[in-house]
Amino acid sequence: MPVTTVAMLTAGGLAPCLSSAVGGLIERYSAIAPDVRVIAYRNGYAGLLTGDSVEVDDRLRAVAGRLHGFGGSPIGNSRVKLTNAGDCMKRGLVREGEDPLHVAAEQLRRDGVDVLHTIGGDDTNGTAADLAAYLRGNGYELTVVGLPKTIDNDVIPIRQSLGAWTAAEQGALYARNIIAEHSSNPRMLVVHEVMGRNCGWLTAATALAHHQWVKGAGFTEWLENSAERWDVHGVFVPERPFDIADEARRLRDIMDRDDGVNLFISEGAGVREIVAAMEAAGDEVPRDPFGHVKLDKVNPGAWFAKQFAEALGAEKVLVQKSGYFSRSAPANAADLALIRRCTDFAVDAALRGESGVIGEDEERGDELRAIEFERIAGGKAFDTATPWFTELLRDIGQA
């Protein structure tokens, strides 16, 4: 069946790839299938449910390449799960008794859509999988092609998700400035909280990028301007158990020697302990529509700071979160190259009528392909035995 109309949406949290991915899809269709109509649903699945879309006309096609230079999403995002009818009704996206999957399918039919591109993380593409299954099971002829967006780099079985390299680079830039605050106060504890609910890849990659900068920065080694004072002193990720008392003793020695300690922690590190304490106290644990703990409400960074501050004899504690800074950046050169490969492949797959999520399949020799939706899952753990991470830990004395 020939493709006449293509739709796209971005969903979930931001990542440094959304704008570029939208631009790349438009450019590819304009280059190889210029007669295909392209529309974009505004604000993710919310726009699909309400029929809120914009036509990608000739004027927008002509400037699509400019989107590679921006962060954010040019068409807006939202967190909507099509199988959570109660939440969709509460938000006014469907009426009582309506099945959001059916509402979405009917909207796609009314808009004449042959291909739907979803750009998002595991929740977005999990929802895309639910929608694709509904479409297949109910006689709708439509191809669904996803692109993997998550700065956590935790989508199974995709080797590298779009935007993650940039987020690590930007997190290191953020760290560079907040760690400079060590010179504002003696015995300073700096806690840099990095996004990463279940996966520590981003925290580890951010710490590595900062550590590499420190090694090449050319410090004067005078007073506060020394490599030791600016470096990473501890990295804490959900996948690597640690003993607070042992770490406190190690870090106390660093505090006594260098007059400051800099920690990089995943926002998901320590969450099990925090949630258990809240539940034991009878407190309600705040969760989003997908059932995830709202990490901004439980505040892991502050928890870590509290655990270590007294033991380290810190006179001042600074907790800073780089997440929104990192995830909103434009894609860097490495991500732009990966995005281009994936968007080109996504369009080619769509025109062949091949559904799936585009990525390098770790279970198929890292082949770039349309990975079957049923094989896509979130929560891929970071392998703490990865050589670059173990070398980082040895460098900073945490091995």
VENKAVEN-V363333 format. One line per field, one symbol per residue. burial: # if it has 16 or more other ideal C-beta (glycine too) atoms within 10 Angstrom, else .. A space follows every 10 residues. Layout:
# VENKAVEN-V363333
burial->???
This chain:
# VENKAVEN-V363333
burial->..#..##### ########## ########## ..#..##### ########## ..#..#...# ...#..##.# ########## ##.##.##.. ..##.....# #.###.##.. #.######## ########## ##.##..... .######### #####.#### ########## #####..##. .#....#### ########## ########## #.##...... ...#....## ########## ......##.# ##.##..### ########## #..#...#.. .........# ..#.#..### #.###.###. .#.#..#### ###.###### ##..##.### .######### #...###### #......### #.#..#.#.# .#.#....#. .##.##.#.
